[in-house]
Structures are given as C-alpha cells and as structure tokens.
C-alpha cells in the first residue's frame, strides 16, 4: 500500500527544492511537498510503518523449520573410592524441528499482517491530515492577507472622508459632530487594520513552521471560482465513501481484527504444541587417564527423530487471565472503531452539506458585494449634491468593505470545505489537490 499519493522521493525533492527556493511564489502543491518533507510527526509515523513491515516476517518464522546447533568441550575428573579418572569430552549436536500444530504462532502471524496494514493505513491517514492542515494554513494566510488589504483600503478611504469632512466643516457646510463621526469611523478602521496585521503574522508563522522555511509569496486565489456540485451529489453517497475509504477508519477496523487474532493466540494456552524433529549428535572422549582399566568411556554418533509435544496442563490461572485481557482489549478496539465510524460519517455528511451551502452563500456574497458597490456610489453622489449626510456615506462605505470581506471569506471557506470533504472520504489525492491548485493565479 502506498503511504501517500503526494509524497515525492528524496531524489526528486532534491531537484525540486532549488527551483522552489528561486521561485517568487509558492503554490499549494509546492507548499504541500515542502511540508511532506519537513514534518517530524509524519516522518515518525512512516518509520513506524516501515518497522511494521518486518512484523509478518518475524511472526512467520515460528511456523517454519528451525535448525539449532550445540557444541561443548570440557575436562572431566571423576574420583571414586578406589580410583580416579580424568578425560576430555568433546560433543556437538544439531536438531531440526518443524511445527505441526502451533495455534499461538499461526494467529500471531495473522495479527502481524493485520498490524502492518493498520500501520500503512494510519500513515496514509496522518499524511492526509497533514495535507489538509497545511492547505488550511495556506488559505488562512491568503485570507488574512486579503483582510489586511481591505482593512488598509478601508482605513485610507475613511481617512479621506475625515479630511473632506474637516474641509467642509471649516467652510461651514457641515457640523462639528459630522467630523467627529468621520474620525470615529476612521479610528475603528485603524483598529481593524492593526488586528489584521497581527492575524497575517500569526498565519504566516503557522505555515512557516509547517514547511520548515519562510514561505515568501504565495500564489493568490482567483477572484471567481468554478462552483461545481460535489460528485456524487448526495450526502448518503459521501457517507458510504467515508465508511469504505477513510484510511483512519480502515486502520481502526484493522486494529479490531488484529486484537481478535491476538485473543485467539492467547487461547493457545489451552492447547498442545506438536512438531516434528530430527537430531544428530557426536560424542568423543579422549585423553583418558584411569587407574582402573575396567572403566570404559563410550564415544560415538547418535541419530534421533520423531514427534514431540508440549502441553501446559496447569498454569495457575495465567491462561484464563490472558484470554480475558485479550477479549476486553478486542472489545475496546471494536467500540473505538464504531466511535471513529460515527465521527467519520458525521464529518463527511457535514462537509457535504457545508460545501453545498458554501456554493449558494458564495453566489449570494458576490451579489451582495455588487449591490453594496452600487449603493455606495449612489450615496456618494447624493452626498456630493447635498441630499445625503456624512453618516449615510460612512455607513454605506463601511457596509461596502464588510461585504467585500464577507465575499473573500466565503471564497476561502468554499475551497477549504471542498478539501475537508475529500479528506473525510479518503480521497485527498494529488489529483484533487491539483484541481484546487488550478484555482490559483500563476
């Protein structure tokens, strides 16, 4: 199983990084590849997955033939009542065994294979979570930058209105209260601009930490997005996709299966272990020194083969306790998997419904922005000819920037929620990210 469809090899990244360092802007795909290479938590998860690859090989060894060799050499001094004997004994042996029935080893091998698949699914889940988090951080930077741009523009516009109000007050066209109102609106815009500056700095620092370097300039999101209905266009269909393809849910289910195999392995304490064996041994006694010539020391070879069995008939309750412990662990894994399924299905349904609402909301925000622009222009024209007062103008201008900010936020909400929907269904692939990447301006 591939751990990530977005992961690039070290060699490919070595060629890519100089190009990224020289580029003026980073798009979403380039940012994700940088994060993929620099995230220590993801590196740890993948290292665990590689370690789990050795599990089946280790467990399978208990089911295959084993050859064991032994050897010894020693000096023996035998003292009896009437005599003493000294001799050197050299012996070695080799034993080949093949399990015929080993319940524990078989189910431990099954559990190891399940744990490998679980580790791979978990690595894929962590990879998708990283890409979703970095994508959100990427668009949060763009969102914060747009908010700052609008705040600066609003502050400048309201400052001009304040200057114009001051000029009108000096020639007696308006009252001093109108100037104070303009100053209050301008000061409020200044506070918003300062808040937006802090928000942008925080968003950039978060993305810098994720990619392991200063992000520089990011590719901007296009003003108009292709509002396409999710495919499939049905909440139940997305819930079914999440049940079958979400890697985190798959990992949780594999953990349940592995726990069940471990429970079966613990039941081996009630069963015997049976196997074939064949052994060959050699014994050689030399340098015999004995005062009693009747004493003989045998040397020679021996071959033994047959079937051997081992059965632990009484273990003082240990086997029963191990089986009960494994049963409870399996039940806990099962309940955790059910809770994860509810969470994943809810996330898929919620993301689908939110994305559908975002599409309609985005169109409404766009129309509201156009209406606010026309309203501001009409109010400005009325203010210039004296039919509208400065309060009307300030309210209209504030509403115009508010609708612009709402439209910008709606665009980013739509993009982020589309990625969340793909992640909930386990479909956050390079193809889907590349589609979102195409919405950025080169």
N, C-alpha and C positions, 0 to 999 in steps of 0.2 A: 504494500500500500504506500502511495506517495504521501509524504508528510505534508507537503504544501505544493499547490499548483502555482504559487507565486515565487517560490524560492529559487534564487539563482545560484549557480555554483560559484565556488571561491574564485576560480579562474575567470569566469565571465564577469564577476563583480570587479576583479582586479582591472579588467579592461574598461568597465563602466565607470568606475569611481573617478579617474582623471577627467573624463568627459563631464561628469556631474559637477566636479569642482570648478571647471572652466565655464560652465553654463551660467547664464544670467538668471535663469528661473528654474525652479523645480516643479514638475507636475506631480500628480497624485501617484502614478506608478513608480516614478523615480524615488519619491519620498518613502513609499512602502518598501521598496527594495533596500533602502538605507536602514530603515527600522528593522527589517528582517535580519540584517547582518549585525546589528548593534544591540539587540535586546538580550540581556543576560538571562532573563527568565525563560525566554523561548529557547535559548541555547541549552539551558539545563533540561528542559522538557525533551528536547530532541536527543540529548545524551542519554537520558533515561530510556528513551525508545530504542536507541542502539544497544544499550545494555540488555534490554528485554529480548533482543533478537537471539541472545545466547541461551535464554531460558529453555526453549524446546530441546536444543542440543544437549544441554546438561541433564534434563529430565529423561530424555530418551536413552541416555547411556545406561540407566538402571534396567532397561529392558533388553539390552544387547549382551553378547558374551563378554566375560571378564577373564583375563589371564593374569594370575598372580604368581610371582616367583619369590622363594625364600632361600636363604643360604646361611650357613654358620660354620665356624671353625673354632675349636676350643681344646684346651688341655685338661684332661681329667686325671685326678688322683684318687684311687679307690683304696681305702685302708680297711682291712679285715682283721680278724683276731690273730690269725697266724701268718698273714701275708699282706703285702701291699702291691698295687698295680698302678702303673702310670701309662697313659696312652693319649694320642692326639686323635680327635674325631672331626672329620670333615663331612658335611652333608648339605644337600640342596634339594629343593623340590619345586615343582611347578604345578599349578592347579588351574584348570579351565572350567568355568561354570557358565551355564545358560539358564536364566529363569524360565520356568514353565508357567507358573501362576504367581503373579505378584500384583495383587489388587491395588496396593498403595502406589506403586511406581507407575502403573498404567494411568490412573486418574491424576497423578501429579504431572504426567506428561500432557494430558488433556488440558489441565489447568494452565500449564506454561504456555501452550499455544494460544489459549484464550487471553492470557495476560499480555502476550505480545501484540495481539490485535487490539487489545484495550489501550496499550501504550501508544500504538500508532494512531488510533482514533483520538486519543487525548492530545497528542501532539498536533494533529490537524485542527482540533477544536481550539487549542491555545493559539495556533497560528491565525485562524480566522478571527479570534477575539482581538489579537494584536492588530491585525489589519483594519478591523472595524474601529478600534480605539484610535489608531493613527489617522484614519480617514476622518473621524470626527474631529480630532485635534487639528487636522489640515484645514477643514472647512470652518472650524471655530476661529482660526487665525484670519481667514478671509472675511468672516462675519464681523469680527472685531475691527478689522481694518475698514470695512465699509461703514460700520457705526462711527468710527473716528472721523472718516471723511465727511460723513453727513453732519456730525457734530461741529466740525470745523466750519463747514459751509453755513450751517445754521447760525453759529456764533458770528461769523463775518456779516451775514445778512442782517441779523438783528442789531449788530453794532452800527451798520449803515443806517438802519431805521432810527436808531437812537440819535445819531448825528443829524439826520434830517429833521427829527423832532426838535432837537435843540435849536437848529436854524430857524424853524418855523416859530418856535416859542419866542425867539429874540425879535422877530418882526411882528409878533402879536397875533399870529394866526391860530395858535392853539394854547391851551392852558399848561401850567407847570406840571399838573398831575399827569398829563399825557407823556411828558418827558420822563417822569419818574416811572411810569408804566413800561416805557420802552427800555429803561435801564434795568428794571426788574426782569424783564424777559431776556435781555442780553446776559445778565448775571446768571440766570438759570441755565442758559445755553453754555456759558463758560464752565459751570459745574458739570454739565453733561460731557463736555469735551474732555475735562480732566479725568472723569470716570472712564471714558472711552480709551484714553491713553493708557491708563492702568490695566484695563481689560485686554488691550492689544499686547502689552508687555507680558502679561501672565500667559496669554495664549501662545505667544511665540516661545516663551521659555519651556512650556509644556511640550511643544513639538520639537524643540531643540534637544530636550532630554531623550525623547523617543528615538530620534535619528542619530544621536551621538555627534552632532555638529551644528553649527549655525545654519539655519535654513535659508538665509538670504531672502531673495524674492521668490514668491510663489506664483504659479500660473493662476489667472483670475477666472472666475466662473462667468460664463456668458450671461448677458442680460436676459435673454429669452431662452427657456429650456423646453425641450421636446416633452410634452406632457403625455406620456403613454400609459395606458392601463396596464396594471401588473398581469403577467402571464404565468399561470392561469388567473383569470379574473374571478376568483371565488375564495372566500375565507376558509371553507372546509377543505378545499384542494391544497391550500398552503399549509393547513394544519396536518394533512396527511403527508405532505412532503417533509415537514419537520419531524414527524414520527419516524419516518423511514430513512432520512438522510442527515439529520443533525448529528455531527460527529460526537458532541458531548453526550447526547442521549445514547448513541451507539456504544460509547465507552462505558456508560453506566450499565447497560444491559450485558455487555461482555463481562463486567465485574461480577454481576449476578451469576452468570454461567460458571465463571472461574471459582466463585465461592461454593457453588453446588458440587463442582468436581473436587474441591478440597474436602468437602464434607464426605464424599464417597471415599476419598483416600483415607480419612480418619477411621472409617469403618473397617479398614483392613486389620485393625487390632483384634477383631473377632475371627479372622480367617487365617489359615496357614500360608506359608510361603514355600513353594515347591520348585525345585530346579534340578537340572542335570549337572553332573560334574565328572571330570576325569583328571587324575593326578599322577605324576611320575616323580619318584624321589630316589636319591642316590646317597648311600652312606659308606664312608671309607674310614676305617680305623687304622692308624699307622703309629710307628714308634712305640710299640708295646713293650713295656718293661715290667715283668711279673716274676715273682719268686715261686709262684705256683703254676707249673706247666699245665695243669688241668683246666685252668681258666681260659675260655675262648671268647673272642670278640668278633661278632658277626659283621661283615661288610657285604654290600650288595645293592641291587636295584629293586624297586617295587613299583607296581602299577596298580592303581585303584580307579574304578569308575562305577557310576550308579546314579541313583536318585536320592536326594536328600530333602528333608522337610523340616520346617521350624514352625512351631505353633505356641504362641504365648497364651497359656491357658488361664492364668490369673495375673492381673496387673494392678490389683488393689484399687480398682475404680478409675484408673487413668484413662482407659479407652472410652468408657462411657462419658467421662467429663470432656474429653477431646471432641467426641461426636456431638455432644450438646453445644459446646462452644462453637463448633463449625456450623451447626444448624442455626444458632442465633445470629452468627455473622452473615450467613446467607440471607436470612430474613431481613436483617438491617440493610443489606445491599439491595434487596428487592424493593423495600419501601423507599429507599433513596432514589432508585431508578424510576419508580412511579411518581415521586415528587418532581424529579427532573423532567419527566414527560409532561406533567401538568404545566410546569414552568415554560418549557419549550413551545408547547402548543399555544399557550396563552400569549407568549411573545410573538408567535407567527400571526395569530389572529389580530392582535393589537397592532402590529406593524402594518398588516394589510389594510385594516380599517383606517389607520392613521394616514397611510400613504394615499388612500382614496380621498380622504378629507383634505390632505395637503394639496392635491391636484385642483380641487374646487376652490380651496382657500387661496391658492396662488393666483388663479384667474381673477378672483374677487379682489385681491390686493392690487393687482395690476389695474383693474378698472377704477378702484378707489384712488389710486395714485393719479391716474389721468383726470379724474373728476376733481381732485384736490388742486391739481395744477390749474385747471380752468377756473375753479373757484377763486384761487389766489389772484390770478390775472384779472378777473372781474372786480375783486375787492380792491386791488391796487389801482385799477383805472378809476373806480369810484372814489378812492381816497385822494387821487390826484386832482379830481374835479371838485372835491369837497362834499360829496354825497355820503361818504363813509368816513368814520373816525379812525384814529390810530389803533384803538383797541380791536376793532374789527380786522384791521390789517394784520396786527400781530397774531391774533388768534388764527387767522387764515394761513399765515406763513408758518406758524408752529404746527398746524394741522398738516400742511404740505410735507414738512420734514418728517413728521410722525408717520404718515402714510408711506413715504419713501423707505423709512426704516423698517416698517412692517413688511413691505414688499421684499426688501433684501433678506430679512429673516425668514420669510416664507420660502424663498428660493433655497436657502441652505437647509431648512427643515425638510423640504422635499427630497433633496439629494441624500441627506443623512438617513432619513427613514427608508429610502429605497435600498440603501446598503444594509440597514438593520433587518429588513425583510429577507434579503438574500442570505444573510448570516443565520437567521433563525431557521431557515430551511436547509442550511448546509450547502448553499450554492454560491458562497462568496469566492468565486473563482477569478482567475486573471481576465477571463473574457468579460465578466460582469464589471470588474473594476475598470477595464479598458473602455467599456461603454461609458461609464461615468467620466473617465478621463477625457473622453472626446467632447464633453460639455465644457471643458476649459478652453480658454483662448490661448493659442500658441504664443 
